[in-house]
Structures are given as C-alpha cells and as structure tokens.
Amino acid sequence: MIDVVFNSRVVESYRLLGNENSQPASRKVYRDVRHADAMWPGQIITMLYEVVPTGQRTGRLFSVQVGYRQPGPEAAKLVSAKVDDSAKSFDNASRDFRFAGAVALFGMLLRDSEYSGDGDFATVRRLARGAIGGEDAHERREFLELVDLAEKIVGGMKAKG
C-alpha cells in the first residue's frame, strides 16, 4: 500500500503522471491510495506527480506512507516520511529524478498526451543525456537508443497520416 497525502496549504492541485484519464485533483483532502499487491522485494516504484502550488513556498509538501509485508507470518510494517518543499529547480534535482522526468515525458509523447505540453523527443534526449552516469549509465544510453527509434517510427506514421 502506498498512501500519498498532499498539504492543501501548499498544493492547490495535483495529478499522477501516466494517469491521463483523471483530471488534476483539487480536493480538501489530498489522498491517492495505490495498492502494491504485485510488488516484489527490492522492486522500485516511481510515482511522479504534477503539482500546482498555492503560492506558499514553505512547509510540508506531502507525506507518504508505504505499507509492506515481509515473507512469513510477520505483521505488516509501515514506513512513513514527510517531504518539505525544497524549492529546487529541475536542473538541480538528482540525476535519478531528472532521468525519471525524461522517461515520463517520453511516455506522454508515445501516448500523444495532451499533458506533454511543448515537450518533444529532443527534450527527452536532452533531459536523459544530462542524467547519464553511475552504475546504470549503460541502461540509460540504451534508453536514448529507444527514444531515437520511437521518434523515427512516430515521425514516419505522422508523415503517412
């Protein structure tokens, strides 16, 4: 179980990226519950939200709780964290966050999402290239090859279309 609760004093609305069928939520209680029944030990889950701030730049942005169960008869465990608004620019975010942003934009372009804004394959490549490094550099370079291939396919489809 993953439970994300946004602070209504700091967040006016939010939208889970990749969930194109829902409009940005702007309720009094900012709650988005996801069941992680198919999660495996060591698996990493990434959830990216588009957040519209209220204008107040200080305070807790959101809190998150993750419930999990170890194999065996042990009771479920709950881990929680509060995340403050750090006011970092995207360029100063971690390499992993920037790469996740590139992958998210790539997915929106493939789905021809109305939320991709003025993003394009060149932007995906620029963001991804700026996030290459570390142990996963090879996989990230392979992602760039996938972006190039997808752009050729999409471009060819639009030319015929």
N, C-alpha and C positions, 0 to 999 in steps of 0.2 A: 504494500500500500504506500502510495506517495500522496501527501497532502500538502498543497501549497496555499498559503493564506496571505493575500496582499493587504498592505496597510492602506486603508481608504483615505488617510490624511495625506499620503504621499503619491498614491496611484489613483488616477481618475478612472482608467480602464486598462484592460489587458486582453491579449489574445494569444493562445498557444499556437505557435507556428506549426504548420503542417495540418492544422485542423481547420481547413478552408471553409467548411460548412457552417461554422459558427461565427457570429459577429463578435466584435470586442465586447467583453463583459464590463458593465459599469453598474454593479450592484453594491449594496451596502456591505455585504459580506463577500469578500473576495476569496472564493474557495474553489479549488479544482482538484477533485479526487481522482486518482488513477490507480487501478488495481494492477499489481505487478505479479499476477499469478504465474506467468511464464518466465520470470526472472531466474537466472541461474547464478550460483556462487561465482563471484569475480566478474560478473557482467556489468557493463557500464551503461547507464541510461542517460541520455541527454534530452532535456526539455528546454526549448528556447521560447521565451515569451516576448511579444511586442508589448511594451509598456508605455502608456500615455501618462506622464506625470501631472500632478496637480499644480506644480509650480513651487511647492515647498521642497527644498533640496536637502533637508536634514531629517534624520530619523530612520527608523527601520523601514526598509522597502518591502520585505516579505519574510515570512518564516516558512520553514519546510520541515515536515516530519516524514521519516521513512520507517515503515514497519517491515520486519523481516523475521524469518524463522530459520534457525539452523536445522540441518538434518537431525532427526531423532526426536525424542519426546519433550525436548525443552520448550518452554513457553516462548511466545513471540517476543521479540525485542523491538524497542522503539528508539530511534535516534532523531534528535531534532537540532535545528540550527536557526539562528536569526541572522538575516543579511541586511546590513545597513547600506544606504545609498552612498557609494564611494565617489560618485561623480567623475569616474574615469572616462576618458574618451575611448572610442573603439580602438584607435591606434595604440593606446597604452594598455589595452586589455591583454590577458595572457595569450600565448601562441595558440593554445588549445581552443580558447573561446573564439579567437579570430578565425581559426580553421572551421569550427562548427558553424560560424556565420556564413562562410563561403559555401559549405555544404547545404545549409538551409536555403540560401539564395538559389543554388543550383537546382534543388528540388522544386522550388517555386517556379523557376523558369521552365523546367520539364513539364510541369502541370499547367503552364500558361496561367499562373495565378494572378488575379487582379492585385494582390498584395506585393508583387515583386517590384512595384514602383518603376523607377528608371533603370533597375538592375539589368545587366546583360552578362553574356558569357565572359567578356573581357574583364568585367568587375569581379566575377567569380575567380578567374585566373589570378588577378592582381591580389585579391584577399588571400587566396590559398598559397601563392608564392611567398607572400610575406609571413606565412605561418609555417614554413618548412624548416625542420631542424629536429634535433634529438633522435631518439631511437626509432621513431615512426616516419622518418624522412622518406624512406623508400615508398611506403604506402601512400604518403601524401603526393609524391611525384606521380604515382600510378593514378591517383585521383585526377591530376591535371591532364593526363592522357585521356581519361574518360570524358572530361569536360570538352577537350578538343574533338573527340569522336562524336559526342552528342551535338555539338554545335554544327558539325558537318551534316549530320542526319536531319536536325531541325531546319537548318538552312535549306537543304535540298527539298524537304517537304514543303516549306513556305514558297520556294521557287515554283514548284509544281502546282501549288494550291490555288 
